[in-house]
């Protein structure tokens, strides 16, 4: 299943030649609901994980103070809603039957926080990327597989064990771990990804505003406004999940300080590795909507109940992105993560 990004509305380099040397190749990942295997690039899918390697845990969780669902609760709730939205409904007919409402109430209630375990919890797969699918990523020498794991909680910003990377050589994994541990509960439902297959597509990007000097940024804005375009939304950085390229724009805060954009372990330089986004496009960036996902496109049968542009069912904050930066000198270090 291909995904094709429409050409940009205008050639920005023709008007601003100084941008030519600043372009980067990013891979839009185009996640779509599916049943990935350990041999696929995926979001929320199973990982090619060695059976003899311990499954990673995040930082110790405090004792929960409110009822929380288990991963199974969240998945059952989504499946129930998917089924409900897929069937025909008459005028004024409730979405859920009385029996389904009872099940939904149980699943939503969560579990007694006093009965939930405190301490470190296993991480969950966020993404798996094979070099064959995203060749522009800076894989360390001899590695051809990147795995990203995180905690389904709110503590995913900064540089902590709640977000971890594994760079592997796929051919060296002989026996695969088929039933990895899961956390006992989910601290944030919207951080539990729906399994998706990826359909990577290379695109050309230009720096976000925070990477430009003030004069060039102002001239770009003026030029674009005269043509009813937005440099930020139409001509610079692609929205949605992507690997490599330029980092996302800062949309709700000032750009990061220099001491924030560094490796949390060694203090060295970092580079944009992975962008996590809840929506593949939005109203301001509709020009990036893939041709195959036009207004008349239908969701696949059995796909989650959300919109076509929200396949992973992840939401970052109030609709922002989570930018993962990897250490340039030692890629195995904990990544730096910033909501942008």
ZIMOCOR-V554071 format. One record per residue. N is the residue number from 1. PHI is phi as a letter, one per 30 degrees, with the letter a starting at -180 (NA if undefined). PSI is psi in whole degrees, -180 to 180 (NA if undefined). BURIAL is # if it has 9 or more other ideal C-beta (glycine too) atoms within 8 Angstrom, else .. Layout:
N;PHI;PSI;BURIAL
N;PHI;PSI;BURIAL
This chain:
1;NA;113;.
2;d;159;.
3;b;128;#
4;b;116;.
5;d;130;#
6;d;152;#
7;e;151;.
8;d;147;#
9;e;-32;.
10;b;157;#
11;d;101;.
12;d;-29;#
13;d;-31;#
14;d;-37;.
15;d;-29;.
16;b;80;#
17;e;-26;.
18;d;-15;.
19;d;-14;#
20;e;-44;.
21;d;2;.
22;c;3;.
23;d;153;#
24;b;154;#
25;c;126;#
26;c;156;#
27;c;107;#
28;d;127;#
29;d;-22;#
30;h;61;#
31;d;140;#
32;b;139;#
33;e;136;#
34;a;-164;.
35;b;74;.
36;d;154;#
37;c;178;.
38;d;-14;#
39;c;7;.
40;c;150;#
41;d;135;#
42;a;167;#
43;c;129;#
44;i;15;#
45;c;177;#
46;d;150;#
47;c;148;#
48;d;83;#
49;c;129;#
50;d;135;#
51;d;-25;.
52;c;10;.
53;c;129;.
54;e;142;.
55;d;135;#
56;d;150;#
57;c;156;.
58;d;-167;#
59;d;153;#
60;e;132;.
61;d;143;#
62;d;161;.
63;e;123;.
64;e;143;#
65;c;-1;.
66;b;159;.
67;d;139;#
68;b;149;#
69;d;162;#
70;d;165;#
71;e;-38;#
72;d;-37;.
73;e;-46;#
74;d;-43;#
75;d;-40;#
76;d;-39;#
77;d;-43;#
78;d;-42;#
79;d;-40;.
80;d;-45;#
81;d;-37;#
82;e;-47;#
83;d;-41;.
84;d;-43;#
85;d;-22;.
86;d;-22;.
87;c;154;.
88;d;150;.
89;b;136;.
90;d;172;.
91;e;132;.
92;i;13;.
93;d;133;.
94;d;149;.
95;d;-43;.
96;c;146;#
97;d;168;.
98;e;-40;.
99;d;-41;.
100;d;-37;#
101;d;-38;#
102;d;-42;.
103;d;-44;#
104;d;-40;#
105;d;-41;.
106;d;-44;.
107;d;-32;#
108;d;-26;.
109;d;-29;.
110;i;-167;#
111;b;150;#
112;e;121;.
113;d;-26;#
114;d;-19;.
115;c;-5;.
116;d;140;#
117;d;142;.
118;c;-179;.
119;i;-176;.
120;e;144;.
121;b;148;#
122;e;146;#
123;d;170;#
124;b;154;#
125;d;131;#
126;c;-51;#
127;a;152;#
128;b;127;#
129;b;121;#
130;d;142;#
131;e;-31;#
132;d;-25;.
133;c;-27;#
134;b;66;#
135;d;-16;.
136;d;-12;#
137;d;145;#
138;d;73;.
139;d;135;#
140;e;155;.
141;e;130;.
142;i;-4;.
143;c;145;#
144;b;17;#
145;b;129;#
146;c;130;#
147;b;134;#
148;b;127;#
149;b;151;#
150;a;171;#
151;c;133;#
152;d;65;#
153;b;-175;#
154;d;-11;.
155;d;55;#
156;c;5;#
157;c;156;.
158;j;-135;.
159;b;95;#
160;b;172;#
161;d;-2;#
162;d;-12;#
163;b;121;#
164;b;153;#
165;c;148;#
166;b;122;.
167;c;126;#
168;b;166;#
169;c;110;#
170;e;-39;#
171;d;-16;.
172;d;-10;.
173;d;106;#
174;d;-56;.
175;c;127;.
176;c;140;#
177;d;116;#
178;c;-20;.
179;b;74;.
180;d;157;#
181;d;152;.
182;b;155;.
183;d;151;#
184;d;-22;.
185;a;167;#
186;c;120;#
187;d;-23;#
188;b;108;#
189;e;-39;.
190;d;4;#
191;c;13;#
192;c;103;#
193;d;146;#
194;d;134;#
195;e;129;#
196;b;139;#
197;d;153;#
198;c;151;#
199;b;70;#
200;e;143;#
201;b;125;#
202;d;137;.
203;b;157;#
204;c;130;.
205;b;158;#
206;b;161;#
207;e;144;#
208;d;167;#
209;e;-37;#
210;d;-13;.
211;c;-2;.
212;c;153;#
213;d;159;.
214;d;-39;.
215;d;-49;.
216;d;-40;#
217;d;-43;#
218;d;-42;.
219;d;-38;#
220;d;-45;#
221;d;-44;#
222;d;-46;.
223;d;-44;#
224;d;-41;#
225;d;-35;.
226;d;-18;.
227;c;15;.
228;h;39;.
229;b;168;#
230;b;124;.
231;d;-44;#
232;d;-46;#
233;c;-25;.
234;c;-27;#
235;b;-7;#
236;c;-79;#
237;c;131;#
238;d;142;#
239;d;176;#
240;i;-178;#
241;d;134;#
242;a;158;#
243;c;134;#
244;i;-156;#
245;i;-161;#
246;d;152;#
247;d;161;#
248;d;160;#
249;d;152;#
250;d;120;#
251;c;-16;.
252;b;7;.
253;a;168;.
254;d;154;.
255;e;159;.
256;d;149;.
257;d;160;.
258;d;-34;.
259;d;-8;.
260;d;-34;.
261;d;68;#
262;a;164;#
263;d;132;#
264;d;-14;#
265;c;-42;#
266;c;-8;.
267;i;4;.
268;d;178;#
269;d;154;.
270;b;162;#
271;b;154;.
272;d;127;#
273;c;-54;#
274;b;136;#
275;c;123;#
276;c;123;#
277;b;137;#
278;d;-25;#
279;b;138;#
280;d;-25;#
281;a;167;#
282;b;-179;#
283;e;-39;.
284;d;-21;.
285;b;37;#
286;d;-19;.
287;d;-15;#
288;c;-3;#
289;d;127;#
290;e;148;#
291;e;-35;.
292;d;-7;#
293;c;39;#
294;d;179;.
295;e;-28;.
296;c;1;.
297;d;143;.
298;c;150;.
299;d;145;.
300;d;150;.
301;e;131;.
302;i;3;.
303;d;159;.
304;e;160;#
305;d;-10;.
306;d;179;.
307;d;160;.
308;e;-31;.
309;d;0;#
310;b;60;#
311;d;-32;#
312;d;-13;#
313;i;26;#
314;c;140;#
315;b;129;.
316;c;114;#
317;h;-129;.
318;c;46;.
319;j;29;.
320;c;-162;#
321;b;158;#
322;c;119;#
323;c;124;#
324;c;126;#
325;c;133;#
326;c;153;#
327;d;129;#
328;d;-42;#
329;d;-37;.
330;b;88;#
331;e;-21;#
332;d;-10;.
333;d;159;#
334;e;136;#
335;d;158;#
336;c;129;#
337;b;134;#
338;b;132;#
339;d;126;#
340;b;NA;#
